[in-house]
Amino acid sequence: MKRLLVTYLVVLISFNLVAQEKEQQLFLSGYVKNLNEFSFVDQLDQLQWTTLVHNRLNFKYTPSNEIKVRLEFRNRLFYGNNVKNIFGFSEFISQDNGITNLSWNIIDNKDMLFNSTIDRALINYTKGDWDITIGRQRVNWGMNLIWNPNDIFNTYNFLDFDYEERPGSDAIRIQYYLSDFSKIEVAAKKGRSSDDKIVAAMYQFNKWSYDIQLITGIYQKDWMVGVGWAGNLKNVGFKGEVSYFVPYEAYFNSQNVLSASVSVDYGFKKGVYINGSVLYNGSANDSFGNIGSLLLVNLSAKNLMPYKYSGFLQLAKEFTPILKAAMSTIYSPTKHSVIIIPSVDYSIATNWELNFTGQSFFEFQDYQTLGNSFFIRLRWSF
C-alpha cells in the first residue's frame, strides 16, 4: 500500500512538471475528497460508519486547436461498515458496462476496498461547424435538474451527490451546428452485452424563446422518441422531458413505456431559489421495491424511480458568497414515501470546501423509517 501511494505521488509530481513545461498543451486538474458517512435505521445505537477517500485526476492534451485528448481517473478508497456488511459491495463499486472493463479493485478485503476507474478516455475533433468525439465520454441530453427521461446514454443516480461528473459511455458522438442556436447530433453507444446498445439522433433548435430538442433512435430493445424543452413562463423557468419506448421485437402486443418529467424554478431576491419537479414513470410497479433501494441501484431512462408518480421540491438560500444551504424533498403517494435531503456548503478557503448532507427515507403509510445517512465531506481542488 505504501509503495502504491509513493508511486502515485511520483507520477502526479512528474506530470505537474511536464505540464508546466508544456503549458499550452498538457493540463492536469482534479480533487481529493474525504467523505465520512454515518448511517442508522431508526435508533442511534445502530450507528454505522464508512469513510471514502475520493481522488480524481483529469489529464488533457491539446496538440492543436482542433484536437483534444482527455484521460480521467476516478480513484476511491473505502473502509468501514459498508465494506464489511453490504453483500456484493465491491462488485457494485467495480462494475463497468463499457465495451472494455476499465474498473479495477486493486485492494479488496473485508476491511478495505480501493477501486480505480477510467470514466473518461476520448479524442475530440472540432473544426468549423463539426464536433466529433470518440471514446468514453458523457453524452448529456438531459435538460431537467433531477429526472432526465431524455438522458438515455448516461442516466445517473441523483442520490450519488459525490459524483458530480456523472457516468460516461463508450460512444461515438457527431455534432453539426446549423447555426448558433441549432444543431444535429448523432450518437452511438455499445456495451459488452448484446442488448446494451443505443443509437440515436437529436435535432436541437430555438423557437419561441425555448430551447427544444427532438430525439429518436434505438434504446437497447426499444424504439424510442423523445422531446425536451427549456425556457421561461414570464420570470419562471420551465423545463420538461418526455420519452416513449416501444419494444421493436413484438410491438403489436408490447408493453410500451412513457417516462416524463416537468420542472419549474424561480430565483427570489436575496439569494433564495426554489425548484419543483414531477415525474411519471410508466414502467414502475408500485407493488415492488421502495425508495430505500435507490441507494445501491443503477437507474435507466425508462425507470428513474421505483414508483409511478413522484414529486421533488427544493428550497435553497445563499447566505453569503461562501455559505449556502438547501432543503430538498422527494415524495411519492405510493405508501406516502418521502426522502428528505438537507445540505450545507461552506467555502473554507480558495480550493477548499466543506459539505454537510443528510438523506432520510420514510414510508408514512406503515410508519416505517427505511434509513438515515449523514455525510461530512472535505474537498481540495487543484
C-alpha positions in Angstrom: 0.0 0.0 0.0 2.8 2.4 0.9 4.6 1.6 -2.4 1.4 2.3 -4.3 1.0 5.7 -2.7 4.6 6.6 -3.3 4.3 5.7 -7.0 1.1 7.6 -7.3 2.7 10.8 -5.8 5.8 10.5 -8.1 3.5 10.2 -11.2 1.5 13.2 -10.0 4.5 15.4 -9.4 6.2 14.4 -12.6 3.1 15.2 -14.6 2.9 18.6 -12.9 6.5 19.4 -14.0 5.8 18.3 -17.6 2.6 20.3 -17.7 4.5 23.4 -16.6 7.0 23.0 -19.4 4.2 22.4 -22.0 1.8 25.0 -20.6 -0.3 25.3 -23.8 -0.6 21.6 -24.5 -0.7 19.5 -21.3 -3.1 20.1 -18.4 -3.8 18.4 -15.1 -6.7 19.1 -12.7 -8.7 17.2 -10.1 -9.5 17.0 -6.5 -9.1 15.0 -3.3 -12.2 14.5 -1.1 -12.7 12.9 2.3 -16.3 11.8 2.8 -17.5 10.3 6.1 -20.8 8.6 6.2 -22.8 7.9 9.4 -25.9 5.8 8.9 -28.6 4.1 11.0 -32.2 3.0 10.6 -34.2 4.4 13.4 -32.1 4.1 16.6 -28.7 5.7 17.2 -27.3 2.5 18.8 -27.4 1.0 15.3 -25.0 3.7 14.0 -22.5 2.5 11.4 -19.8 4.5 9.6 -17.9 4.4 6.3 -15.1 6.6 5.1 -14.4 7.3 1.4 -11.2 9.0 0.2 -12.1 10.1 -3.3 -9.5 11.3 -5.8 -9.9 12.5 -9.4 -7.2 13.1 -12.0 -8.1 14.9 -15.2 -5.5 14.8 -17.9 -6.0 16.9 -21.0 -3.7 17.1 -24.0 -4.2 19.6 -26.8 -1.7 19.0 -29.6 -3.6 21.5 -31.9 -6.5 23.9 -31.9 -8.7 21.2 -33.5 -7.8 18.2 -31.4 -8.2 17.5 -27.6 -7.4 14.3 -25.8 -8.8 13.5 -22.3 -8.0 10.8 -19.9 -9.7 10.9 -16.4 -9.3 8.6 -13.5 -11.6 8.1 -10.5 -9.8 6.6 -7.5 -11.8 5.6 -4.4 -10.7 4.1 -1.1 -13.5 2.8 1.1 -13.2 1.4 4.6 -15.8 0.9 7.3 -19.1 -0.9 7.8 -20.3 -0.7 4.2 -17.3 -2.7 3.0 -17.8 -5.3 5.8 -21.6 -5.6 5.8 -23.1 -4.9 2.4 -23.2 -8.0 0.3 -21.8 -7.5 -3.1 -20.5 -4.0 -2.3 -17.1 -4.5 -4.1 -18.9 -5.9 -7.2 -21.3 -2.9 -7.3 -18.4 -0.4 -7.0 -16.3 -2.0 -9.7 -19.0 -2.7 -12.3 -18.3 -1.3 -15.7 -20.7 -1.6 -18.6 -18.5 -0.3 -21.3 -17.0 -2.3 -24.2 -13.8 -2.7 -22.2 -13.7 -3.1 -18.4 -11.8 -0.1 -17.2 -12.6 -0.5 -13.5 -10.2 -2.4 -11.1 -10.5 -3.3 -7.5 -6.8 -3.1 -6.5 -7.4 -3.8 -2.8 -10.5 -5.9 -1.9 -10.8 -7.4 1.5 -13.2 -7.4 4.4 -11.8 -4.2 5.8 -10.9 -2.1 2.8 -11.7 -1.5 -0.9 -9.6 0.5 -3.3 -11.0 1.0 -6.8 -9.6 2.8 -9.7 -11.8 3.6 -12.7 -11.2 5.3 -16.0 -14.5 7.1 -16.7 -13.3 9.4 -19.5 -10.9 8.4 -22.3 -11.7 10.3 -25.5 -10.4 12.2 -28.6 -12.3 15.3 -29.6 -12.0 17.0 -33.0 -13.6 20.3 -33.7 -13.4 22.3 -36.9 -15.9 24.8 -38.4 -19.4 23.5 -37.7 -18.2 20.0 -36.8 -17.6 18.5 -33.4 -16.7 14.8 -33.3 -15.9 12.8 -30.1 -14.8 9.1 -29.9 -14.2 7.2 -26.7 -15.5 7.1 -23.2 -17.5 10.3 -22.7 -20.6 11.8 -21.2 -23.4 12.2 -23.8 -25.6 14.6 -21.9 -29.1 15.0 -23.4 -30.9 15.8 -20.2 -32.4 19.3 -19.5 -34.1 18.9 -16.1 -32.3 19.1 -12.7 -33.1 15.8 -11.1 -35.1 13.4 -13.5 -34.0 13.2 -17.1 -36.0 10.8 -19.4 -34.1 12.2 -22.4 -30.7 11.3 -20.9 -30.7 7.8 -22.5 -26.9 7.4 -22.7 -25.8 8.2 -19.2 -28.6 8.0 -16.6 -27.3 9.0 -13.2 -28.4 8.4 -9.6 -29.3 11.8 -8.0 -28.5 10.4 -4.5 -24.9 9.9 -5.5 -24.1 13.6 -4.9 -20.4 12.9 -4.6 -20.1 12.0 -8.3 -20.5 15.5 -9.9 -19.0 14.4 -13.2 -21.6 11.6 -13.7 -21.1 8.4 -15.6 -19.8 8.1 -19.2 -20.4 5.8 -22.1 -18.2 4.2 -24.7 -19.6 6.1 -27.7 -19.2 7.9 -30.9 -20.7 11.4 -31.0 -21.0 13.6 -34.0 -22.4 17.2 -33.7 -23.1 19.5 -36.7 -24.1 23.1 -35.9 -26.6 24.6 -38.3 -26.5 28.0 -36.5 -25.7 29.5 -33.2 -28.9 28.1 -31.8 -29.5 24.8 -33.7 -27.6 21.6 -34.3 -28.0 18.0 -35.4 -26.4 15.4 -33.2 -25.9 11.6 -33.7 -24.5 9.3 -31.1 -24.0 5.5 -30.8 -23.0 3.5 -27.7 -22.1 -0.2 -27.3 -21.7 -2.2 -24.1 -20.4 -5.7 -23.5 -23.8 -7.4 -23.6 -25.7 -7.9 -26.9 -28.7 -5.8 -25.8 -26.6 -2.9 -24.4 -26.7 -0.7 -27.4 -28.0 2.8 -28.1 -28.1 4.6 -31.4 -30.0 7.9 -31.5 -30.2 11.3 -33.2 -31.2 14.6 -31.8 -32.3 17.9 -33.5 -31.9 20.9 -31.3 -33.2 24.4 -32.1 -34.6 27.5 -30.5 -38.2 28.6 -31.1 -40.5 31.0 -29.2 -37.5 31.7 -26.8 -37.4 28.0 -25.9 -34.5 25.5 -26.5 -36.2 22.5 -27.9 -34.8 19.1 -28.8 -36.4 16.2 -30.7 -34.9 12.7 -30.3 -35.4 9.3 -32.0 -33.4 6.1 -32.0 -32.9 2.6 -30.7 -32.6 2.2 -26.9 -31.5 -1.4 -26.1 -34.5 -3.4 -27.2 -36.8 -0.5 -27.8 -37.6 2.1 -30.4 -37.7 5.5 -28.7 -38.8 9.0 -29.4 -38.4 12.0 -27.1 -38.9 15.7 -26.8 -37.4 18.2 -24.4 -37.6 21.9 -23.8 -36.2 24.7 -21.6 -37.5 28.2 -21.4 -39.4 30.6 -19.2 -43.0 31.4 -18.3 -42.5 35.1 -17.6 -39.9 35.0 -14.8 -40.3 31.3 -14.0 -38.0 28.7 -15.6 -40.0 25.9 -17.3 -38.4 22.7 -18.4 -39.6 19.3 -19.5 -38.6 16.0 -21.0 -40.7 13.2 -22.4 -39.5 9.8 -23.8 -41.6 7.0 -25.2 -40.3 3.4 -25.6 -41.7 0.7 -27.8 -40.2 -2.8 -28.0 -39.2 -3.4 -31.6 -39.3 -7.2 -31.5 -43.0 -7.5 -30.6 -44.5 -4.0 -30.9 -48.1 -5.1 -31.7 -48.7 -6.7 -28.3 -45.9 -4.8 -26.4 -45.8 -3.0 -23.1 -44.9 0.5 -24.2 -43.4 2.8 -21.6 -43.8 6.6 -21.1 -41.3 8.4 -19.0 -41.9 12.2 -18.5 -40.8 14.9 -16.2 -41.7 18.6 -15.9 -39.9 21.2 -13.7 -40.2 24.9 -12.7 -37.8 27.1 -10.9 -37.6 30.6 -9.7 -35.0 32.8 -8.1 -36.1 35.3 -5.5 -34.3 38.3 -4.2 -31.6 37.9 -1.5 -30.3 34.6 -2.9 -33.5 32.4 -2.4 -34.1 29.8 -5.0 -37.0 27.3 -5.4 -37.2 24.4 -7.8 -40.1 21.8 -8.2 -40.4 18.8 -10.5 -42.8 15.9 -11.1 -42.1 12.6 -12.7 -44.3 10.0 -14.3 -42.7 6.5 -14.6 -44.8 4.3 -16.9 -42.6 1.2 -16.2 -43.0 1.3 -12.4 -44.7 -1.4 -10.4 -45.8 0.1 -7.1 -46.0 -3.4 -5.5 -42.3 -3.9 -5.7 -39.3 -2.0 -4.4 -39.1 1.0 -2.2 -37.1 4.3 -2.1 -34.5 2.7 0.2 -33.4 0.6 -2.8 -32.3 3.7 -4.7 -29.0 3.9 -2.7 -27.4 0.9 -4.5 -29.1 0.6 -7.9 -28.4 1.6 -11.5 -31.2 3.7 -12.9 -32.3 3.9 -16.5 -34.2 6.5 -18.6 -37.1 4.0 -18.6 -37.1 3.6 -14.8 -36.0 6.7 -12.9 -37.9 6.0 -9.7 -39.4 2.8 -8.2 -42.9 4.4 -8.2 -45.2 5.7 -11.0 -45.6 9.2 -9.6 -43.0 11.2 -7.8 -42.5 14.9 -6.9 -39.5 16.9 -6.0 -39.2 20.3 -4.2 -36.1 22.2 -3.3 -35.6 25.4 -1.4 -32.1 26.9 -1.5 -30.6 30.0 0.1 -27.2 31.7 -0.5 -26.5 33.4 2.8 -23.1 34.7 1.7 -20.8 34.1 -1.2 -19.1 31.3 0.8 -22.1 29.8 2.6 -25.3 28.3 1.1 -27.8 25.7 2.2 -30.7 23.7 0.7 -33.6 21.6 1.7 -34.8 19.0 -0.8 -37.8 16.6 -0.5 -39.0 13.8 -2.8 -42.5 12.5 -2.3 -44.4 9.6 -3.9 -48.1 8.9 -3.0 -47.3 5.2 -3.0 -47.0 4.3 0.6 -46.6 8.0 1.2 -42.8 7.6 0.6 -40.6 10.5 1.4 -36.9 11.3 1.1 -35.6 14.4 2.9 -32.2 15.8 1.8 -30.8 18.8 3.7 -27.4 20.2 2.7 -24.9 22.9 3.7 -21.9 24.1 1.6 -19.2 26.3 3.1 -16.1 27.5 1.3 -13.2 27.4 3.8 -10.6 28.9 1.6 -9.6 29.0 -2.1 -10.0 25.4 -3.4 -11.2 24.1 0.0 -14.9 23.3 0.5 -16.8 21.7 3.4 -20.2 20.0 2.8 -22.8 18.5 5.2 -25.6 16.4 3.6 -28.3 14.2 5.0 -30.5 11.6 3.4 -33.5 10.2 5.3 -36.0 7.6 3.9 -39.6 7.1 5.2 -42.8 5.3 4.3 -45.5 7.0 6.4 -48.3 4.6 5.3 -46.8 1.9 7.6 -44.8 4.4 9.7 -41.5 2.9 8.6 -38.1 4.5 8.8 -36.1 2.9 6.0 -32.8 4.6 6.8 -30.9 7.7 7.7 -27.5 8.8 6.5 -25.4 11.9 7.4 -22.3 12.8 5.3 -19.4 15.2 6.1 -17.2 16.0 3.1 -14.0 18.0 2.9 -12.7 18.8 -0.6 -9.5 20.2 -2.0 -9.4 21.0 -5.7 -6.3 21.5 -7.8 
